[in-house]
Amino acid sequence: MALAVMNKDGSKKSVAVTLKMEEILFDVMNETFLKGRTIQDRTNHKEIASLFASEDEENKEKIMRSVKKSWGEIRSELSDYLDSQKLSTDNRNLTSTTGDLALNLVMPSNFNEAATDSVGDACHAFIVNNTVAEWYIVTKPDEAKTYFDLAQNAMELIRYSSSKRARPQVPSRG
């Protein structure tokens, strides 16, 4: 999910974060399925059926817009480290359901590599929870806040993990 590599001269570290879209979509659909299953009873079948996110055409646009919005928020949060020259955007090109999401970060030389996985995991969690929250705004508004809170916790972990720094090393004397 994330890989940190320090340049040989000790300068900035390159961190590549790749999120598999199929994993994001699976987690969104699985989360809504599990939530629906836990509150299902003999009388609420139609309500429960509407909770389940799927890749059906009528659902896909909403889900992919939420994923794109969440991805943009992550890119904005990590913009100080982002290695990108992107200068334009539009609201037509939704993220593909089959493509991966990739960030190329240029971190300070003292970035603590132990936090690399945490950055990637938190990015995944933010997108999934934010997407589920936006899905629930439409299908189950009383559950949306829970997932927005989880998304914000993940964003806080992105901030925290990306700002982790390694302790200085005593130069070898020899």
C-alpha positions as CSV (number, residue, x, y, z in Angstrom):
1,M,0.0,0.0,0.0
2,A,2.8,2.4,0.8
3,L,6.6,2.3,0.3
4,A,9.3,4.7,1.6
5,V,12.7,4.9,-0.1
6,M,15.4,7.3,1.0
7,N,17.6,8.7,-1.7
8,K,21.3,7.5,-1.5
9,D,22.5,11.0,-0.7
10,G,20.3,11.2,2.4
11,S,18.0,13.8,0.9
12,K,14.3,13.7,0.8
13,K,12.5,10.3,0.8
14,S,10.1,9.2,-1.8
15,V,6.9,7.6,-0.5
16,A,4.5,5.9,-3.0
17,V,1.0,5.3,-1.8
18,T,-1.1,3.1,-4.1
19,L,-4.7,2.3,-3.2
20,K,-6.5,-0.4,-5.1
21,M,-9.9,0.8,-6.2
22,E,-11.3,-2.7,-6.1
23,E,-10.4,-2.9,-2.4
24,I,-11.9,0.5,-1.7
25,L,-15.2,-0.5,-3.4
26,F,-15.3,-3.9,-1.7
27,D,-14.9,-2.3,1.7
28,V,-17.6,0.3,1.0
29,M,-20.0,-2.4,-0.2
30,N,-19.1,-4.8,2.6
31,E,-19.5,-2.2,5.3
32,T,-23.0,-1.3,4.0
33,F,-23.9,-4.9,3.7
34,L,-22.7,-5.7,7.3
35,K,-24.5,-2.7,8.7
36,G,-27.7,-3.6,6.9
37,R,-27.5,-7.2,8.1
38,T,-27.1,-6.2,11.7
39,I,-30.3,-4.1,11.7
40,Q,-32.5,-6.3,9.5
41,D,-35.7,-7.6,10.9
42,R,-38.8,-9.2,9.5
43,T,-40.4,-5.8,8.6
44,N,-37.7,-3.6,7.1
45,H,-36.6,-5.5,4.0
46,K,-37.0,-2.6,1.6
47,E,-35.2,-0.1,3.9
48,I,-32.3,-2.6,4.3
49,A,-32.0,-3.3,0.6
50,S,-31.5,0.5,0.0
51,L,-28.6,0.5,2.4
52,F,-26.5,-1.9,0.4
53,A,-24.1,0.0,-1.8
54,S,-23.3,-1.7,-5.1
55,E,-21.7,-1.1,-8.5
56,D,-25.1,-1.1,-10.2
57,E,-25.3,1.8,-12.6
58,E,-27.7,3.8,-10.5
59,N,-25.4,3.6,-7.5
60,K,-22.0,3.7,-9.1
61,E,-22.1,7.5,-10.0
62,K,-22.8,8.5,-6.4
63,I,-20.2,6.2,-5.0
64,M,-17.5,7.3,-7.4
65,R,-18.2,11.0,-6.9
66,S,-17.7,10.4,-3.1
67,V,-14.5,8.5,-3.8
68,K,-13.2,11.3,-6.0
69,K,-14.1,14.0,-3.4
70,S,-12.4,12.0,-0.7
71,W,-9.3,11.5,-2.8
72,G,-9.2,15.2,-3.4
73,E,-9.4,15.9,0.3
74,I,-6.4,13.6,0.9
75,R,-4.4,15.2,-1.9
76,S,-5.2,18.6,-0.4
77,E,-4.1,17.5,3.1
78,L,-0.8,16.0,1.8
79,S,-0.2,18.8,-0.7
80,D,3.0,20.0,1.1
81,Y,4.5,16.6,0.2
82,L,2.8,15.9,-3.1
83,D,5.0,15.4,-6.1
84,S,2.5,16.7,-8.7
85,Q,2.2,19.2,-11.4
86,K,-1.6,18.9,-11.8
87,L,-3.1,22.3,-12.6
88,S,-6.6,21.5,-13.8
89,T,-9.7,19.5,-12.8
90,D,-13.3,19.1,-13.8
91,N,-16.4,17.4,-12.5
92,R,-16.9,15.1,-15.4
93,N,-14.0,12.7,-15.1
94,L,-14.8,10.4,-12.3
95,T,-12.3,8.1,-10.9
96,S,-12.4,4.7,-12.6
97,T,-13.8,1.7,-10.8
98,T,-10.9,-0.4,-12.0
99,G,-7.9,2.1,-11.7
100,D,-5.7,2.5,-8.7
101,L,-5.3,5.8,-6.8
102,A,-1.6,6.8,-6.4
103,L,0.2,9.4,-4.5
104,N,3.9,10.2,-4.9
105,L,5.0,12.0,-1.8
106,V,8.4,13.7,-1.3
107,M,9.0,13.5,2.5
108,P,11.8,15.1,4.5
109,S,14.9,13.0,5.0
110,N,14.0,12.5,8.6
111,F,10.5,11.1,7.9
112,N,10.0,8.1,10.1
113,E,9.6,5.2,7.7
114,A,7.8,3.2,10.4
115,A,4.8,5.5,9.7
116,T,4.6,4.7,6.0
117,D,2.0,1.9,6.3
118,S,0.0,4.1,8.6
119,V,-0.3,6.8,6.0
120,G,-1.5,4.3,3.4
121,D,-3.9,2.6,5.7
122,A,-5.4,5.9,6.9
123,C,-5.9,7.1,3.3
124,H,-7.8,3.9,2.6
125,A,-9.9,4.2,5.8
126,F,-10.7,7.9,5.1
127,I,-12.0,7.2,1.6
128,V,-14.1,4.2,2.7
129,N,-15.6,5.9,5.7
130,N,-16.3,9.2,3.9
131,T,-17.9,7.3,1.0
132,V,-20.1,5.3,3.3
133,A,-21.1,8.4,5.2
134,E,-22.1,10.2,2.0
135,W,-24.0,7.0,1.0
136,Y,-25.8,7.0,4.3
137,I,-26.8,10.7,4.0
138,V,-29.1,9.5,1.2
139,T,-30.1,6.0,2.5
140,K,-29.8,6.2,6.3
141,P,-29.1,9.7,7.6
142,D,-29.0,8.6,11.3
143,E,-25.9,6.5,10.5
144,A,-24.0,9.1,8.5
145,K,-22.4,11.0,11.4
146,T,-20.8,7.9,12.7
147,Y,-19.0,7.3,9.5
148,F,-18.1,11.0,9.0
149,D,-16.5,10.8,12.5
150,L,-14.6,7.7,11.5
151,A,-13.4,9.5,8.3
152,Q,-12.2,12.5,10.4
153,N,-10.3,10.1,12.7
154,A,-8.6,8.6,9.7
155,M,-7.8,12.1,8.4
156,E,-6.2,13.0,11.7
157,L,-4.1,9.8,11.4
158,I,-3.0,10.9,8.0
159,R,-1.9,14.2,9.5
160,Y,-0.2,12.6,12.4
161,S,1.5,9.8,10.4
162,S,2.8,12.1,7.7
163,S,4.4,14.4,10.3
164,K,6.3,11.6,12.1
165,R,10.0,12.2,12.1
166,A,12.9,9.8,13.0
167,R,15.2,10.5,15.9
168,P,18.6,11.8,14.8
169,Q,21.4,9.2,14.7
170,V,24.8,9.8,16.4
171,P,27.4,9.8,13.6
172,S,29.7,6.8,13.7
173,R,33.1,7.7,14.9
174,G,35.6,5.4,13.5
